[in-house]
Amino acid sequence: MRIAVIGSVMIDLVSYADKIPEAGETKEADDFFINCGGKGANQAIAAAKSGADVMMIAKVGDDMFGKTAMRNFSQYNVDTAYVTKVPGVGSGMAAILVDASAQNRILIYKGANLHLQPADIEKSAEALKKCSLLILQLEIPLETVCTAIEFAGANNIPILLNPAPACKELPVETACKCDFFVPNETELAILTGMPVSTDDEILAASEKLIKQGMKNVIVTMGEKGSLWMDAKHCEKIAPFKVVPVDTTGAGDAFIGSFAASYVEKRDIPLSMRRGSAFAAMSVMKKGAQISFPVKEELEDFIQADN
């Protein structure tokens, strides 16, 4: 069973410091590195490292970073038949600042990602029809996301939408066509206009989405675990307790691992637990994709927690 990820490819420029600089302040970083990232690519790599067969549909720049991204996909056996370079355009980039508490601040430049258009969905139609799940985020043009959702719906392909970065222009009626809607707490607050500072508030905001017509809402809550709600059920999955080093890409880690498990097992709570374990392991190391465990490491981690 194959997973298709339609989404962004970024190069992460990551700086670590004890404290994020205030406006007008200059600080010296304790560490720095360059890493392959982007929500789409992160989720594809997470799914692949969790054991799934993955294809990526994306755009990269006609630059050294584009070449780096392509080599990275190849390293993790992600099918790049529909990842193409945009002549004369730079690759997407993300400037990431990580503080001593492992929290991050991210500023992105979309670059080549803005060139992923609805026509690219049409070009990959036959390959997409063979997939068991389609994963989308919002770091590519909204029109392309909506086209992919309509295509998947018309061809009975299950859809997981990660509404990140949160976009109020996302049509509710289109989002409701997705099988899984997976925001984090911040995105949930932006999309519903409701507070999410307590468990009860998160439940109320999730319920609002269900009442609007969402099929399955899964809220990722970091160190507080994750929440699943549909029209009949509500279940919270406890987190795995770890000491975080860097939370960059943790949400993407959860989604990729959840997807890999779900296409195999079709068990939502089980897949959420595996996603939580995968994400927990990812925050114990610096970086996004390079911090993701492989399937065997994940199995050992889960077994040790039982």
Residue pairs with C-beta under 8 A, 6 or more apart in sequence:
1 52
1 53
1 132
1 133
1 263
1 264
2 52
2 53
2 54
2 55
2 130
2 131
2 132
3 44
3 47
3 52
3 53
3 54
3 55
3 131
3 132
3 133
3 134
3 135
3 259
3 260
3 263
4 54
4 55
4 56
4 57
4 124
4 127
4 128
4 131
4 133
4 134
4 135
5 40
5 41
5 43
5 44
5 47
5 54
5 55
5 56
5 57
5 58
5 134
5 135
5 136
6 40
6 57
6 58
6 116
6 121
6 134
6 135
6 136
6 140
6 144
6 145
6 148
7 38
7 39
7 40
7 41
7 43
7 44
7 56
7 57
7 58
7 135
7 136
7 137
7 139
7 140
8 38
8 39
8 40
8 41
8 58
8 92
8 110
8 113
8 137
8 139
8 140
9 36
9 38
9 40
9 41
9 56
9 58
9 59
9 60
9 69
9 83
9 91
9 92
9 112
9 113
10 36
10 37
10 38
10 39
10 41
10 91
10 92
10 93
10 94
10 108
10 113
10 139
11 34
11 35
11 36
11 37
11 65
11 68
11 69
11 91
11 92
11 93
11 94
12 34
12 35
12 36
12 37
12 93
12 94
12 96
12 248
12 287
12 288
13 32
13 34
13 93
13 94
13 95
13 96
14 32
14 33
14 34
14 35
14 96
14 98
14 248
14 286
14 287
15 29
15 31
15 32
15 95
15 96
15 97
15 98
16 29
16 30
16 31
16 32
16 98
16 99
16 246
16 286
17 27
17 28
17 29
17 30
17 97
17 98
17 99
17 100
18 30
18 99
18 100
19 27
19 99
19 100
20 97
20 99
20 105
21 27
21 97
31 286
33 286
33 287
35 287
35 288
35 289
35 290
36 45
36 68
36 69
36 72
36 288
36 289
37 94
37 96
37 248
37 249
37 288
37 289
38 58
38 92
38 94
38 113
38 139
39 137
39 139
39 162
39 164
39 252
40 56
40 58
40 135
40 137
40 139
40 140
41 56
41 58
41 69
41 72
41 73
41 289
42 249
42 252
42 253
42 256
42 288
42 289
43 135
43 137
43 162
43 252
43 255
43 256
43 259
44 54
44 56
44 73
44 78
44 135
44 256
45 72
45 73
45 76
45 78
45 256
45 289
45 292
46 252
46 253
46 254
46 255
46 256
46 257
46 260
46 278
46 282
46 289
46 292
47 54
47 135
47 256
47 257
47 259
47 260
48 54
48 76
48 77
48 78
48 256
48 260
49 76
49 256
49 292
49 293
49 294
49 295
50 256
50 257
50 260
50 261
50 274
50 278
50 295
50 298
51 260
51 264
51 295
52 256
52 259
52 260
52 263
52 264
53 79
54 77
54 78
54 79
55 78
55 79
55 81
55 82
55 127
55 131
56 73
56 78
56 79
56 80
56 82
56 83
57 82
57 83
57 116
57 120
57 121
57 124
57 128
58 82
58 83
58 113
58 116
58 140
59 83
59 84
59 85
59 86
59 112
59 113
59 115
59 116
59 120
60 66
60 69
60 70
60 83
60 84
60 85
60 86
60 91
60 92
60 112
61 85
61 86
61 89
61 90
61 91
61 92
61 111
61 112
62 85
62 86
62 87
62 88
62 89
62 112
63 90
63 91
65 90
65 91
65 93
66 85
66 91
66 112
69 83
69 91
70 80
70 83
72 289
73 80
73 83
74 80
76 289
81 127
82 120
82 123
82 124
82 127
84 120
85 112
86 112
86 115
89 111
89 112
89 115
90 109
90 111
90 112
91 111
91 112
92 108
92 109
92 110
92 111
92 112
92 113
92 139
93 108
93 109
93 111
94 106
94 107
94 108
94 109
95 106
95 107
95 108
96 104
96 105
96 106
96 248
97 104
97 105
97 106
98 104
98 246
98 247
98 248
98 286
101 244
102 244
102 245
102 246
102 247
102 283
103 247
104 246
104 247
104 248
106 248
108 139
108 165
110 139
110 140
113 139
113 140
114 140
114 141
116 140
116 141
116 144
117 141
117 143
117 144
118 143
118 144
118 147
120 144
121 128
121 144
121 147
121 148
121 151
125 151
128 134
128 151
128 152
128 155
128 157
129 155
129 157
131 157
132 157
132 158
132 263
133 157
133 158
133 159
133 160
133 259
133 262
133 263
134 148
134 152
134 157
134 158
134 159
134 160
135 159
135 160
135 162
135 255
135 256
135 259
136 145
136 148
136 149
136 159
136 160
136 161
136 162
136 178
137 145
137 161
137 162
137 163
137 164
138 145
138 162
138 163
138 164
138 165
138 166
138 167
138 170
139 164
139 165
142 167
142 169
142 170
145 161
145 170
146 171
146 174
148 159
149 159
149 161
149 174
149 175
149 177
149 178
150 174
150 177
151 157
152 158
152 159
153 159
153 177
158 179
158 180
159 177
159 178
159 179
159 180
160 178
160 179
160 180
160 182
160 255
160 258
160 259
161 175
161 178
161 180
161 181
161 182
162 182
162 183
162 251
162 252
162 255
163 170
163 175
163 181
163 182
163 183
163 187
163 191
164 183
164 184
164 187
164 251
165 187
166 183
166 186
166 187
166 190
166 191
168 190
168 191
170 191
172 212
172 213
173 213
175 181
175 214
176 212
176 213
176 214
176 215
178 214
178 215
179 215
179 216
180 215
180 216
180 218
181 209
181 214
181 215
181 216
181 217
181 218
182 217
182 218
182 219
182 220
182 255
182 258
183 191
183 217
183 219
183 220
184 219
184 220
184 221
184 222
184 251
185 196
185 202
185 219
185 220
185 221
185 222
186 196
188 194
188 196
188 202
188 205
188 206
188 209
188 219
189 195
189 196
189 205
191 209
192 205
192 208
192 209
194 201
194 204
194 205
194 208
195 201
195 205
196 202
196 205
199 224
199 236
202 219
202 221
202 227
203 227
203 229
203 234
206 217
206 219
206 227
206 229
206 234
207 229
209 217
210 217
210 229
210 230
210 231
215 230
215 231
216 228
216 229
216 230
216 268
217 227
217 228
217 229
217 230
218 226
218 227
218 228
218 229
218 258
218 268
218 272
219 226
219 227
219 229
220 226
220 250
220 251
220 254
220 255
220 279
221 227
221 239
222 239
222 247
222 250
223 239
223 244
224 239
225 236
225 237
225 238
225 239
225 276
226 236
226 237
226 239
226 254
226 272
226 275
226 276
227 234
227 235
227 236
227 237
228 234
228 235
228 236
228 237
228 268
228 269
228 272
229 235
235 269
237 269
237 272
237 273
237 276
238 276
239 276
239 280
240 276
240 277
240 280
240 281
240 301
240 305
241 280
242 280
242 281
242 283
242 284
243 284
244 283
244 284
245 283
245 284
245 285
245 286
246 283
246 285
246 286
246 287
246 291
247 283
248 287
248 288
249 282
249 287
249 288
249 289
249 291
249 292
250 279
250 282
250 283
251 279
252 288
253 275
253 278
253 279
253 281
253 282
253 288
253 291
253 292
254 275
254 276
254 278
254 279
255 275
256 275
256 278
256 292
257 271
257 274
257 275
257 277
257 278
257 279
257 298
258 271
258 272
258 274
258 275
259 271
261 267
261 270
261 271
261 274
261 275
262 268
262 271
265 271
273 302
274 298
274 302
277 298
277 301
277 302
277 305
278 292
278 293
278 298
280 301
281 291
281 292
281 293
281 297
281 298
281 301
282 288
282 291
282 292
282 293
283 291
284 291
285 291
293 301
